[in-house]
């Protein structure tokens, strides 16, 4: 099932010259992974502490930076001989922890906390399903419709809407219910795709 993940090859092509310079500078994939996590944690703390319009409006840029760093660490690992078991574990752990840091603070903006937690949990389940498909004899599944990139786009749009348009609470709640359903569907798709290449 289609996902924004399909755009990743083009995004990587844009970043490839920068990645080559980063590799020549001696910066490692693991350093980039940890830097991305630190940025997400710091921003999430700021968002939760201030609850400000400016913090909300900066989320799309933070998410774009996070996606760029996630692509960069993977390219350093695969294309510059930096792949390691530790790096793989840090990558998966960092993705989940970054989601938690970035998205749980939405509970302070009037979104029902239970729905925020539900969307975060279904995102964690989807990532776990992708890893499990690889661990148990298949390929790492990136099937959609609500993978990491899609969750990022969802929260970026919600952040802008909350900052600029103040949509009714019931509309926001409904969107979060749909996002949770998307996470569950993604989990199912990744489990079913685990035995074959399912990278869309």
Backbone bond lengths (Angstrom), bond angles and torsions (degrees), N, CA, C in turn:
res aa  C-N    CA-C-N  psi(-1)  N-CA   C-N-CA  omega(-1)  CA-C   N-CA-C  phi
1 X - - - 1.465 - - 1.524 109.56 -
2 X 1.325 116.17 136.71 1.458 120.53 -172.83 1.527 112.62 -63.92
3 X 1.321 114.13 149.22 1.454 122.97 -179.48 1.512 107.13 -150.77
4 X 1.337 116.52 163.41 1.462 119.97 174.31 1.525 112.00 -62.37
5 X 1.342 116.61 -13.78 1.462 120.21 176.70 1.533 111.07 -57.18
6 X 1.338 116.95 -25.68 1.466 120.35 -179.61 1.530 111.99 -62.35
7 X 1.334 117.17 -20.25 1.466 120.77 179.46 1.526 112.73 -81.99
8 X 1.335 117.14 -7.58 1.456 120.36 -172.03 1.531 113.69 -59.86
9 X 1.345 120.37 -42.78 1.476 118.54 -179.75 1.528 113.24 -57.35
10 X 1.318 117.14 -40.71 1.457 119.69 178.06 1.516 111.86 -66.41
11 X 1.317 116.89 -40.03 1.453 122.34 177.41 1.522 109.98 -61.80
12 X 1.327 116.48 -42.70 1.463 120.78 178.99 1.521 111.37 -64.03
13 X 1.320 116.49 -38.70 1.466 119.63 179.87 1.523 110.95 -61.23
14 X 1.329 116.86 -38.74 1.461 120.62 178.16 1.528 110.73 -65.36
15 X 1.332 116.21 -38.03 1.464 121.30 -175.82 1.525 113.97 -82.08
16 X 1.316 118.39 -16.41 1.470 121.02 -170.72 1.534 114.00 -55.89
17 X 1.327 120.65 -44.27 1.478 118.54 177.36 1.523 112.68 -60.49
18 X 1.336 116.98 -39.60 1.460 120.71 177.89 1.527 110.54 -65.14
19 X 1.318 117.06 -40.32 1.468 120.92 179.67 1.528 110.53 -61.58
20 X 1.331 116.71 -39.85 1.467 120.18 178.65 1.524 110.96 -62.01
21 X 1.322 116.59 -40.00 1.473 119.91 178.45 1.532 110.91 -68.32
22 X 1.317 116.51 -38.78 1.463 120.43 178.03 1.524 110.36 -62.78
23 X 1.323 116.57 -42.38 1.467 120.14 179.26 1.526 110.95 -63.70
24 X 1.336 116.75 -41.12 1.472 119.71 179.44 1.525 111.04 -65.85
25 X 1.322 116.08 -27.88 1.473 119.84 179.18 1.527 112.43 -77.75
26 X 1.326 116.47 -5.27 1.458 120.26 177.83 1.516 114.44 84.53
27 X 1.310 117.56 12.57 1.467 120.98 177.89 1.518 108.66 -81.39
28 X 1.321 116.72 130.49 1.465 121.03 -173.63 1.526 111.79 -93.32
29 X 1.331 114.20 159.95 1.459 120.63 176.83 1.524 110.90 -60.62
30 X 1.316 117.38 -41.69 1.466 120.33 -179.11 1.525 111.51 -64.28
31 X 1.331 116.78 -36.55 1.467 119.83 176.73 1.524 110.31 -62.68
32 X 1.323 117.60 -43.14 1.463 121.57 -179.70 1.528 110.07 -64.40
33 X 1.332 116.61 -41.14 1.465 120.56 178.35 1.520 111.03 -59.58
34 X 1.330 116.46 -47.01 1.465 120.64 -178.50 1.532 111.40 -69.80
35 X 1.336 116.88 -34.74 1.462 120.07 177.08 1.518 110.68 -64.21
36 X 1.329 116.48 -41.50 1.461 120.66 178.08 1.525 110.68 -61.12
37 X 1.327 116.36 -45.02 1.464 120.28 178.84 1.527 111.01 -62.00
38 X 1.327 117.12 -41.73 1.464 120.58 -179.93 1.524 111.08 -63.37
39 X 1.323 117.48 -41.31 1.464 121.05 178.58 1.524 110.34 -63.04
40 X 1.332 116.65 -44.31 1.470 120.49 -179.67 1.520 111.19 -64.20
41 X 1.326 116.64 -41.10 1.461 120.30 179.90 1.527 110.85 -65.43
42 X 1.333 117.05 -43.42 1.457 120.89 -179.76 1.525 110.93 -65.13
43 X 1.332 116.71 -43.65 1.459 119.62 179.45 1.529 110.72 -65.79
44 X 1.332 117.49 -43.61 1.457 120.62 179.25 1.517 111.87 -59.01
45 X 1.328 116.33 -41.11 1.468 120.41 177.76 1.525 110.31 -63.83
46 X 1.330 117.08 -41.81 1.469 121.08 178.04 1.526 111.09 -63.03
47 X 1.323 116.32 -44.06 1.464 120.73 -179.53 1.526 111.11 -61.97
48 X 1.338 115.55 -44.76 1.465 119.77 -179.65 1.529 111.68 -67.40
49 X 1.323 116.59 -36.93 1.467 120.22 -175.88 1.516 113.01 -75.81
50 X 1.343 116.78 -36.55 1.464 119.67 -174.18 1.520 113.07 -99.15
51 X 1.326 116.07 -36.26 1.464 119.15 -176.12 1.520 112.32 56.12
52 X 1.318 116.63 32.31 1.465 120.12 -171.32 1.524 112.57 -91.23
53 X 1.320 114.41 157.51 1.461 121.07 175.33 1.521 110.76 -61.24
54 X 1.324 116.71 -41.39 1.470 120.30 179.85 1.522 111.20 -62.33
55 X 1.327 117.11 -40.14 1.464 120.11 179.09 1.513 110.76 -64.91
56 X 1.332 116.67 -41.60 1.467 119.81 177.82 1.532 111.24 -62.15
57 X 1.329 116.26 -45.14 1.459 119.71 -176.67 1.532 112.68 -68.86
58 X 1.325 116.93 -19.31 1.464 119.76 178.24 1.520 112.31 -84.99
59 X 1.343 117.40 -9.79 1.466 118.86 -177.13 1.526 113.66 -59.91
60 X 1.350 120.78 -44.09 1.470 118.21 178.73 1.536 112.96 -54.98
61 X 1.336 117.54 -40.72 1.463 120.10 179.00 1.530 111.24 -66.97
62 X 1.335 116.82 -39.77 1.464 120.21 178.36 1.521 110.32 -63.98
63 X 1.326 116.56 -41.48 1.465 120.24 -179.82 1.528 111.30 -67.41
64 X 1.333 116.89 -38.22 1.461 119.32 176.81 1.526 110.39 -64.38
65 X 1.335 116.58 -41.72 1.465 120.24 176.69 1.521 110.44 -61.96
66 X 1.332 116.37 -42.76 1.464 119.60 178.81 1.528 110.61 -60.31
67 X 1.334 117.43 -44.99 1.467 120.21 -179.64 1.527 110.88 -63.39
68 X 1.325 116.48 -38.19 1.460 119.85 178.46 1.528 110.45 -64.67
69 X 1.328 116.96 -45.08 1.465 120.08 179.46 1.521 111.50 -65.49
70 X 1.325 116.52 -37.18 1.474 119.65 176.61 1.520 111.43 -63.48
71 X 1.329 116.08 -39.95 1.463 119.11 177.38 1.526 110.93 -68.26
72 X 1.326 116.37 -39.72 1.462 121.00 -177.72 1.523 111.26 -64.48
73 X 1.348 117.78 -44.25 1.465 117.71 -178.19 1.525 111.22 -65.32
74 X 1.336 116.47 -36.85 1.465 119.35 177.43 1.517 112.39 -65.91
75 X 1.324 116.84 -39.94 1.466 120.14 -179.86 1.523 111.07 -70.17
76 X 1.329 116.95 -37.41 1.466 119.24 175.38 1.521 110.34 -61.06
77 X 1.334 116.23 -41.67 1.462 119.98 -178.96 1.518 111.38 -66.44
78 X 1.335 117.05 -47.96 1.465 120.26 -173.61 1.517 113.23 -79.70
79 X 1.330 117.12 -40.01 1.467 120.55 -169.69 1.518 113.74 -100.35
80 X 1.342 116.69 -7.71 1.460 119.82 -178.29 1.529 112.11 -131.17
81 X 1.337 115.14 30.00 1.465 122.77 171.84 1.527 113.37 54.60
82 X 1.328 116.23 41.33 1.461 119.95 179.16 1.528 112.43 -113.57
83 X 1.312 117.86 8.13 1.458 120.80 -178.53 1.522 110.76 -65.37
84 X 1.322 115.47 138.98 1.464 120.90 177.67 1.516 109.13 -154.28
85 X 1.334 116.13 159.82 1.460 120.02 177.37 1.521 110.53 -62.96
86 X 1.338 116.55 -40.77 1.460 120.03 178.31 1.520 110.75 -62.00
87 X 1.331 116.26 -42.91 1.456 120.01 179.51 1.519 111.89 -61.49
88 X 1.325 117.16 -40.34 1.457 120.65 177.82 1.514 111.78 -62.14
89 X 1.336 115.90 -42.44 1.462 119.37 179.44 1.532 110.79 -67.54
90 X 1.334 116.29 -42.51 1.469 119.27 177.98 1.520 111.62 -61.14
91 X 1.315 116.36 -38.22 1.457 120.59 -179.15 1.524 111.29 -62.69
92 X 1.338 116.19 -48.87 1.464 119.75 -178.91 1.528 111.15 -66.73
93 X 1.311 117.05 -44.29 1.466 121.55 179.57 1.530 109.94 -63.68
94 X 1.323 116.23 -42.89 1.461 120.37 -178.95 1.510 112.42 -63.41
95 X 1.342 117.49 -38.43 1.459 120.34 178.87 1.526 111.24 -60.75
96 X 1.327 115.93 -46.84 1.461 120.20 -177.65 1.528 110.75 -67.73
97 X 1.320 117.06 -45.48 1.456 120.20 -178.40 1.527 111.29 -66.45
98 X 1.325 117.34 -35.71 1.468 120.42 176.98 1.518 110.98 -63.89
99 X 1.340 117.27 -42.08 1.468 120.29 176.18 1.533 110.59 -57.63
100 X 1.326 115.98 -45.42 1.460 120.29 -179.68 1.534 110.56 -60.43
101 X 1.318 116.23 -46.80 1.472 120.56 -177.87 1.521 112.14 -64.44
102 X 1.323 116.79 -38.82 1.463 120.44 -174.33 1.519 113.58 -81.37
103 X 1.321 117.33 -33.26 1.461 119.67 -167.98 1.527 114.84 -103.75
104 X 1.320 118.82 -30.01 1.463 118.93 178.65 1.536 112.96 -59.47
105 X 1.345 119.26 -33.67 1.474 118.39 179.15 1.521 114.98 -59.48
106 X 1.340 118.40 -13.53 1.460 119.33 178.69 1.526 111.93 -64.01
107 X 1.307 116.62 -15.78 1.463 119.72 176.80 1.527 112.23 -64.54
108 X 1.335 117.93 -19.40 1.463 119.81 -179.51 1.529 111.90 -86.42
109 X 1.333 117.19 -2.13 1.466 120.55 -177.51 1.521 112.21 -104.51
110 X 1.312 117.04 21.86 1.455 119.77 177.20 1.513 114.20 89.20
111 X 1.330 118.01 -3.59 1.464 120.60 173.77 1.526 107.00 -74.36
112 X 1.347 118.74 132.10 1.464 119.02 179.47 1.523 111.28 -52.42
113 X 1.335 117.76 122.94 1.468 119.97 -176.86 1.526 113.59 -53.67
114 X 1.331 116.56 -37.10 1.465 119.43 -179.39 1.531 111.16 -61.55
115 X 1.338 117.14 -36.97 1.460 120.21 179.63 1.528 111.24 -72.46
116 X 1.319 116.86 -37.76 1.467 119.80 176.55 1.532 109.31 -61.14
117 X 1.330 116.09 -48.35 1.462 120.43 179.56 1.527 110.28 -61.57
118 X 1.326 117.90 -39.70 1.459 121.34 -179.75 1.525 111.37 -61.92
119 X 1.328 116.98 -44.72 1.471 119.87 179.73 1.527 110.46 -65.01
120 X 1.328 117.06 -41.35 1.465 120.13 177.98 1.530 110.44 -63.14
121 X 1.323 117.03 -43.16 1.464 120.45 -179.33 1.521 112.18 -65.57
122 X 1.330 117.23 -40.66 1.467 118.22 178.48 1.524 110.61 -67.54
123 X 1.332 116.95 -31.24 1.462 119.71 174.21 1.518 111.49 -65.12
124 X 1.333 116.60 -41.03 1.463 120.82 177.38 1.524 110.05 -63.52
125 X 1.333 116.93 -42.44 1.466 120.42 177.82 1.523 111.25 -60.22
126 X 1.338 116.25 -41.43 1.465 119.67 179.94 1.524 111.33 -63.05
127 X 1.345 116.44 -42.77 1.465 118.89 178.37 1.528 111.03 -66.71
128 X 1.328 116.78 -39.48 1.460 120.50 178.36 1.531 110.48 -62.90
129 X 1.333 116.63 -40.24 1.465 120.12 178.90 1.526 111.07 -63.02
130 X 1.339 116.41 -38.96 1.461 119.29 177.78 1.512 112.17 -63.30
131 X 1.339 116.49 -43.40 1.464 120.92 178.35 1.529 110.69 -66.94
132 X 1.345 116.21 -41.53 1.465 120.02 -178.45 1.519 111.69 -62.42
133 X 1.326 117.08 -34.39 1.463 119.85 179.47 1.528 111.03 -63.65
134 X 1.338 115.99 -33.04 1.466 120.06 177.06 1.527 111.19 -78.00
135 X 1.318 116.46 -42.40 1.465 120.98 -177.02 1.512 111.66 -61.87
136 X 1.322 116.53 -34.43 1.460 120.37 -174.79 1.519 111.90 -106.02
137 X 1.315 115.12 48.59 1.456 120.72 164.95 1.505 117.61 92.82
138 X 1.318 118.99 3.90 1.457 120.20 179.39 1.513 111.95 -117.71
139 X 1.326 115.55 -157.08 1.454 121.99 176.14 1.530 109.19 -102.58
140 X 1.319 116.61 155.14 1.467 121.10 175.16 1.519 107.98 -60.86
141 X 1.316 116.69 119.67 1.462 120.76 -176.44 1.520 110.74 -91.84
142 X 1.339 115.42 133.71 1.456 122.00 176.76 1.530 110.67 -118.72
143 X 1.325 116.91 22.40 1.459 121.00 -177.19 1.526 111.10 -60.25
144 X 1.332 115.30 151.85 1.456 122.08 -179.90 1.515 111.63 -92.77
145 X 1.326 115.31 -161.47 1.461 127.54 15.71 1.533 115.24 -96.48
146 X 1.339 119.11 2.77 1.462 119.14 -171.52 1.520 109.91 -137.17
147 X 1.341 114.59 62.50 1.452 120.34 178.24 1.519 111.72 -83.14
148 X 1.328 115.57 -165.71 1.465 121.30 -174.68 1.528 112.45 -57.55
149 X 1.313 117.40 -46.31 1.467 120.60 -178.78 1.520 111.29 -66.15
150 X 1.334 116.35 -38.09 1.461 120.56 179.82 1.526 110.97 -68.33
151 X 1.341 116.59 -39.38 1.469 119.25 175.96 1.519 110.68 -62.63
152 X 1.325 116.14 -40.29 1.461 119.95 179.03 1.534 110.46 -61.70
153 X 1.332 117.31 -44.98 1.468 120.54 179.02 1.530 110.60 -63.01
154 X 1.328 116.75 -40.36 1.462 121.00 179.11 1.524 110.94 -60.67
155 X 1.329 117.00 -50.68 1.459 119.76 -177.48 1.528 111.90 -68.80
156 X 1.321 117.41 -32.43 1.464 119.64 176.09 1.526 110.25 -63.16
157 X 1.324 116.94 -44.56 1.465 120.67 179.56 1.527 111.05 -66.32
158 X 1.324 116.82 -41.09 1.462 120.22 178.10 1.531 110.03 -62.36
159 X 1.331 116.84 -41.94 1.468 120.63 -179.70 1.522 110.99 -61.08
160 X 1.320 116.88 -46.10 1.466 120.36 179.77 1.526 110.30 -64.78
161 X 1.335 116.98 -41.54 1.463 120.67 179.84 1.529 111.13 -62.90
162 X 1.329 116.99 -43.43 1.454 120.29 179.84 1.536 111.52 -65.60
163 X 1.326 115.78 -37.34 1.457 119.54 -177.38 1.522 112.76 -73.70
164 X 1.330 116.91 -37.29 1.462 119.88 -170.40 1.532 115.16 -106.85
165 X 1.335 117.04 -30.88 1.466 118.72 -169.24 1.526 114.62 -118.01
166 X 1.326 118.69 -14.51 1.465 122.59 179.09 1.534 111.88 48.17
167 X 1.337 118.24 59.83 1.469 119.82 -179.24 1.527 111.30 -63.88
168 X 1.331 117.54 156.32 1.468 120.20 178.95 1.533 111.31 -57.46
169 X 1.321 114.81 146.44 1.465 120.15 -177.68 1.514 111.89 -57.70
170 X 1.342 116.59 -36.39 1.459 118.36 -177.93 1.527 111.79 -67.56
171 X 1.333 116.65 -30.65 1.471 120.11 177.27 1.527 109.94 -68.04
172 X 1.324 116.66 -46.51 1.455 120.64 178.49 1.520 110.59 -61.74
173 X 1.332 116.54 -43.40 1.462 119.64 179.26 1.530 110.76 -61.25
174 X 1.329 116.42 -42.26 1.461 119.68 178.78 1.521 112.28 -62.14
175 X 1.332 116.46 -40.12 1.469 120.04 178.50 1.526 111.29 -64.97
176 X 1.321 116.50 -37.43 1.461 119.48 178.03 1.534 111.14 -68.70
177 X 1.301 117.48 -35.53 1.473 120.00 175.36 1.525 109.86 -63.05
178 X 1.326 116.99 -43.52 1.464 120.70 177.54 1.526 111.09 -63.16
179 X 1.327 116.66 -39.06 1.468 120.17 178.74 1.520 110.83 -64.19
180 X 1.327 117.08 -41.05 1.459 120.48 177.76 1.528 110.30 -63.09
181 X 1.333 116.43 -42.23 1.467 119.89 177.40 1.532 110.51 -62.15
182 X 1.343 116.02 -39.76 1.465 119.40 176.80 1.512 112.16 -62.25
183 X 1.343 116.37 -38.16 1.459 119.76 177.39 1.509 112.38 -64.52
184 X 1.328 116.59 -40.57 1.471 119.82 178.59 1.532 111.08 -67.25
185 X 1.332 116.54 -40.42 1.460 119.70 178.14 1.528 110.34 -64.48
186 X 1.320 116.82 -39.63 1.465 121.04 177.66 1.528 110.66 -62.95
187 X 1.330 116.44 -42.18 1.464 120.30 177.33 1.525 110.33 -58.06
188 X 1.323 116.76 -47.21 1.465 121.40 179.62 1.527 110.57 -61.42
189 X 1.335 116.75 -47.07 1.462 120.09 -178.96 1.526 111.55 -60.57
190 X 1.324 116.77 -39.87 1.464 119.31 -178.48 1.518 111.71 -69.80
191 X 1.315 116.72 -35.84 1.461 119.17 175.89 1.518 111.35 -65.23
192 X 1.329 115.64 -39.76 1.464 120.07 -179.01 1.524 112.19 -74.77
193 X 1.319 116.98 -28.00 1.461 121.11 -179.80 1.522 112.92 -86.74
194 X 1.305 117.21 -2.50 1.459 120.06 -171.01 1.503 115.56 -60.47
195 X 1.331 117.74 -25.60 1.464 119.61 -175.76 1.514 112.61 -89.50
196 X 1.338 117.89 1.05 1.461 119.58 179.80 1.522 109.18 -145.60
197 X 1.310 116.83 172.29 1.459 119.71 178.92 1.517 109.41 -71.58
198 X 1.303 116.73 121.27 1.467 122.25 -177.79 1.504 107.30 -139.21
199 X 1.306 120.10 69.56 1.447 123.41 -167.96 1.504 113.87 -104.74
200 X 1.358 118.24 16.19 1.456 118.90 -179.53 1.506 111.94 -86.83
